[in-house]
Amino acid sequence: MNDHTKFSVAIIGFGRMGELFYDELKAAPETWNILYICDSNAETREYAKNLSPNSIVIADDTAVFEDERVDVVVLTALADSRKDRIDRALKSNKHVISEKPISDTVEKEWQIVDEVENSCSIVAVNLPLRNAWHNIAIKNFINSGEIGDLAIIRVCSMTPGLAPGEGHLPEGPAFHDCGMHYVDITKWFADSDYHSWHAQAVRMWNYKEPWWLQCHGTFENGVVFDITQGHVYGQLAKDLIHNSYIDIIGTKGIARISHDYHDAVVELHGVNHTEIIKRKYGDKNIDVLCDLFAQSLKTGIMDKRLPTVRDAAIGSLYAWKFLEDAKNNVLPSIGSLSTLEEIKLRRSHLKNGYGISRRKK
Ligand SMILES: NC(=O)c1ccc[n+]([C@@H]2O[C@H](COP(=O)([O-])OP(=O)(O)OC[C@H]3O[C@@H](n4cnc5c(N)ncnc54)[C@H](O)[C@@H]3O)[C@@H](O)[C@H]2O)c1
């Protein structure tokens, strides 16, 4: 049991995700004190100083790891900076909330898993689909036996999100940067390990990497899956729209969820029970993550609902494997780089959209 109930935090990387964490931590001042904000960008630091005058705003993170008052570091910069910071956090006995992917290579990710699993620190990863009420409702419905035996998991997330070259370069192509969430949640539903797969992708707008990928295959327990992910969905449409769902099919019934990023609709069709639940979507569920993390700090035991570095390393590994498989299959190129430039120009002026920083609003 920890002897204090309020925790000092350093947020390192104050872009879109850093600010989302800031909002949630600030909303619970009885639990969190945002002691440091660190970012390598001078303009961002000016912005942070105005937003959070009581925080120490810095460019160099050394002080964070030397300051014994810091209990938790929130790593929301890019993947290439994470391993070094996780190493330093563990050495200075700090706890960590890390963004995904936990590093920029598979090798470093598994080193992190090894180090974290042999440390006394609590380290959780922001894999928000695992904390989403709608996915938990569906998982409980599967476990209740209402759909019979789980057989097929179909997951789709297509948005006009982050375009190639717009950011997140160490995170890899869309199917790794964003797709690893769906690789992870599909495994979470299947409750088994990936066994076989076949992936098809397309190099949209002639970009060097694929930006849409569909993979289907099997888990070791026989459950089959298909995952479709791409940030290619109507990037230049007058009105932006997306298509996202999870569709779970059992031997007797089904469960599914769709959402418009404001509300989520869960439809449960079991042998005895039919229920339609409509609630606020929850988006990144950072409030849930921070609550579970604070409870874990208080008890000294990491809550089992918190996503681990191992979960993140597995999601990342299979996202890379599926991308690799797609490269070995026919990988067409459609469109031209000039369309991509139009898309990036448009996104640079968007105040509201998919993956657009809140700061621009
Ligand atoms: N869990 C999720 O659902 C989710 C969603 C989006 C992004 N992410 C992940 O979160 C991370 C951040 O994404 P974002 O969209 O906020 O990106 P962003 O580009 O908006 O923000 C990154 C910030 O980090 C700063 N930065 C970059 N390198 C740094 C360094 N070495 N030291 C200090 N600051 C540094 C940048 O100046 C910028 O302010 C990425 O790794 C991304 O994959 C996760």
Ligand as a Chemical Component Dictionary entry (heavy atoms), coordinates in Angstrom:
data_LIG
# 
_chem_comp.id                   LIG 
_chem_comp.type                 NON-POLYMER 
_chem_comp.pdbx_formal_charge   0 
_chem_comp.three_letter_code    LIG 
# 
loop_
_chem_comp_atom.comp_id 
_chem_comp_atom.atom_id 
_chem_comp_atom.alt_atom_id 
_chem_comp_atom.type_symbol 
_chem_comp_atom.charge 
_chem_comp_atom.model_Cartn_x 
_chem_comp_atom.model_Cartn_y 
_chem_comp_atom.model_Cartn_z 
_chem_comp_atom.pdbx_ordinal 
LIG N1  N1  N 0  -3.390 5.258  -27.652 1  
LIG C1  C1  C 0  -3.957 5.896  -28.667 2  
LIG O1  O1  O 0  -5.137 5.714  -28.972 3  
LIG C2  C2  C 0  -3.143 6.879  -29.459 4  
LIG C3  C3  C 0  -3.764 7.770  -30.337 5  
LIG C4  C4  C 0  -2.965 8.672  -31.021 6  
LIG C5  C5  C 0  -1.590 8.654  -30.851 7  
LIG N2  N2  N 1  -1.023 7.741  -30.019 8  
LIG C6  C6  C 0  0.433  7.686  -29.811 9  
LIG O2  O2  O 0  0.807  8.765  -28.956 10 
LIG C7  C7  C 0  2.060  9.293  -29.355 11 
LIG C8  C8  C 0  1.918  10.798 -29.571 12 
LIG O3  O3  O 0  0.975  10.999 -30.585 13 
LIG P1  P1  P 0  0.358  12.465 -30.833 14 
LIG O4  O4  O 0  -0.742 12.257 -31.821 15 
LIG O5  O5  O -1 0.081  13.139 -29.561 16 
LIG O6  O6  O 0  1.583  13.140 -31.590 17 
LIG P2  P2  P 0  1.888  14.694 -31.694 18 
LIG O7  O7  O 0  2.817  14.834 -32.838 19 
LIG O8  O8  O 0  0.618  15.479 -31.653 20 
LIG O9  O9  O 0  2.664  15.000 -30.325 21 
LIG C9  C9  C 0  3.957  14.572 -30.060 22 
LIG C10 C10 C 0  4.610  15.643 -29.175 23 
LIG O10 O10 O 0  5.852  15.143 -28.714 24 
LIG C11 C11 C 0  6.844  16.149 -28.892 25 
LIG N3  N3  N 0  8.101  15.424 -29.038 26 
LIG C12 C12 C 0  8.541  14.708 -30.098 27 
LIG N4  N4  N 0  9.710  14.120 -29.821 28 
LIG C13 C13 C 0  10.003 14.480 -28.538 29 
LIG C14 C14 C 0  11.082 14.170 -27.656 30 
LIG N5  N5  N 0  12.080 13.353 -28.019 31 
LIG N6  N6  N 0  11.052 14.708 -26.423 32 
LIG C15 C15 C 0  10.048 15.516 -26.022 33 
LIG N7  N7  N 0  9.010  15.830 -26.814 34 
LIG C16 C16 C 0  8.990  15.314 -28.037 35 
LIG C17 C17 C 0  6.424  16.925 -30.111 36 
LIG O11 O11 O 0  6.969  18.229 -30.109 37 
LIG C18 C18 C 0  4.901  16.932 -29.941 38 
LIG O12 O12 O 0  4.464  18.044 -29.181 39 
LIG C19 C19 C 0  2.464  8.521  -30.610 40 
LIG O13 O13 O 0  3.422  7.554  -30.268 41 
LIG C20 C20 C 0  1.200  7.857  -31.098 42 
LIG O14 O14 O 0  1.425  6.600  -31.691 43 
LIG C21 C21 C 0  -1.776 6.872  -29.321 44 
# 
loop_
_chem_comp_bond.comp_id 
_chem_comp_bond.atom_id_1 
_chem_comp_bond.atom_id_2 
_chem_comp_bond.value_order 
_chem_comp_bond.pdbx_ordinal 
LIG N1  C1  SING 1  
LIG C1  O1  DOUB 2  
LIG C1  C2  SING 3  
LIG C2  C3  SING 4  
LIG C2  C21 DOUB 5  
LIG C3  C4  DOUB 6  
LIG C4  C5  SING 7  
LIG C5  N2  DOUB 8  
LIG N2  C6  SING 9  
LIG N2  C21 SING 10 
LIG C6  O2  SING 11 
LIG C6  C20 SING 12 
LIG O2  C7  SING 13 
LIG C7  C8  SING 14 
LIG C7  C19 SING 15 
LIG C8  O3  SING 16 
LIG O3  P1  SING 17 
LIG P1  O4  DOUB 18 
LIG P1  O5  SING 19 
LIG P1  O6  SING 20 
LIG O6  P2  SING 21 
LIG P2  O7  DOUB 22 
LIG P2  O8  SING 23 
LIG P2  O9  SING 24 
LIG O9  C9  SING 25 
LIG C9  C10 SING 26 
LIG C10 O10 SING 27 
LIG C10 C18 SING 28 
LIG O10 C11 SING 29 
LIG C11 N3  SING 30 
LIG C11 C17 SING 31 
LIG N3  C12 SING 32 
LIG N3  C16 SING 33 
LIG C12 N4  DOUB 34 
LIG N4  C13 SING 35 
LIG C13 C14 SING 36 
LIG C13 C16 DOUB 37 
LIG C14 N5  SING 38 
LIG C14 N6  DOUB 39 
LIG N6  C15 SING 40 
LIG C15 N7  DOUB 41 
LIG N7  C16 SING 42 
LIG C17 O11 SING 43 
LIG C17 C18 SING 44 
LIG C18 O12 SING 45 
LIG C19 O13 SING 46 
LIG C19 C20 SING 47 
LIG C20 O14 SING 48 
# 
